[in-house]
């Protein structure tokens, strides 16, 4: 098995996972994130069947991803606005980014 590949079990199913070659992600961290979400949901609803549980985990992880993306966009726009203001205060015409 490749050192960047991880074999693991979730909900009674065995998987092998490998991060994309251009990722700086450790597969163990990815699997831990999935397991943490799974355990969190199981604590609140321990009678869910595995299929529903998997969907709830996917929804939680997708929500986290979208929140991070929105925060990233907000921060980039804020940085751009502040950099533009700083350049204008120095009488420097900011470059146009489209």
C-alpha positions in Angstrom: 0.0 0.0 0.0 1.2 3.5 -0.9 2.3 5.5 2.2 -0.2 8.2 1.2 -3.0 5.7 1.0 -5.1 4.8 4.0 -7.2 1.7 4.6 -10.0 2.2 7.0 -13.5 1.1 8.0 -16.6 3.3 8.5 -20.2 2.0 9.1 -19.1 -1.6 8.5 -17.5 -0.9 5.1 -13.8 -1.0 4.3 -12.3 1.7 2.2 -9.0 2.8 0.8 -8.4 6.5 0.5 -5.6 8.5 -1.1 -5.5 12.3 -1.2 -5.1 13.9 -4.6 -1.4 14.2 -5.6 -1.6 18.0 -5.6 -3.2 18.1 -2.1 -1.2 18.7 1.0 -3.7 16.6 2.9 -2.9 13.7 5.1 -5.5 10.9 4.4 -5.6 10.3 8.2 -6.9 13.9 8.8 -9.6 13.4 6.1 -10.8 10.2 7.6 -10.7 11.7 11.1 -12.9 14.5 10.0 -15.5 12.1 8.6 -15.4 9.9 11.7 -15.7 13.0 14.0 -18.8 14.1 12.0 -20.2 10.6 12.1 -19.7 10.3 15.9 -21.3 13.8 16.5 -24.4 12.8 14.6 -24.6 9.3 16.1 -24.6 10.9 19.6 -27.7 12.9 18.8 -29.5 10.2 16.7 -28.4 6.7 17.5 -31.3 5.0 15.8 -30.5 6.1 12.3 -29.8 3.5 9.6 -26.3 3.7 8.0 -27.6 5.3 4.7 -29.3 8.2 6.5 -26.3 8.6 8.7 -24.0 8.8 5.7 -26.2 11.4 4.1 -26.3 13.5 7.3 -22.5 13.4 7.5 -22.2 14.4 3.8 -24.6 17.3 4.4 -22.6 18.5 7.5 -19.3 18.3 5.6 -20.8 20.1 2.6 -22.1 22.9 4.9 -18.7 23.3 6.5 -17.1 23.5 3.1 -19.5 26.1 1.8 -19.1 28.2 4.9 -15.3 28.1 4.5 -15.6 29.1 0.8 -18.0 32.0 1.7 -15.6 33.2 4.4 -12.7 32.9 1.9 -14.5 35.0 -0.7 -15.5 37.6 1.9 -11.9 37.9 3.1 -10.5 38.2 -0.4 -13.0 40.9 -1.2 -12.2 42.7 2.0 -8.5 42.5 1.4 -9.0 43.8 -2.2 -11.1 46.7 -0.9 -8.6 47.6 1.8 -5.6 47.3 -0.5 -7.4 49.6 -3.1 -8.1 52.2 -0.4 -4.5 52.1 0.8 -3.1 52.5 -2.7 -5.5 55.4 -3.4 -4.4 57.1 -0.1 -0.9 57.0 -1.5 -2.1 58.5 -4.8 -1.3 55.2 -6.6 -3.9 54.0 -9.1 -4.7 50.4 -8.1 -4.5 47.7 -10.8 -7.8 46.4 -12.2 -8.4 42.8 -11.4 -11.2 41.2 -13.3 
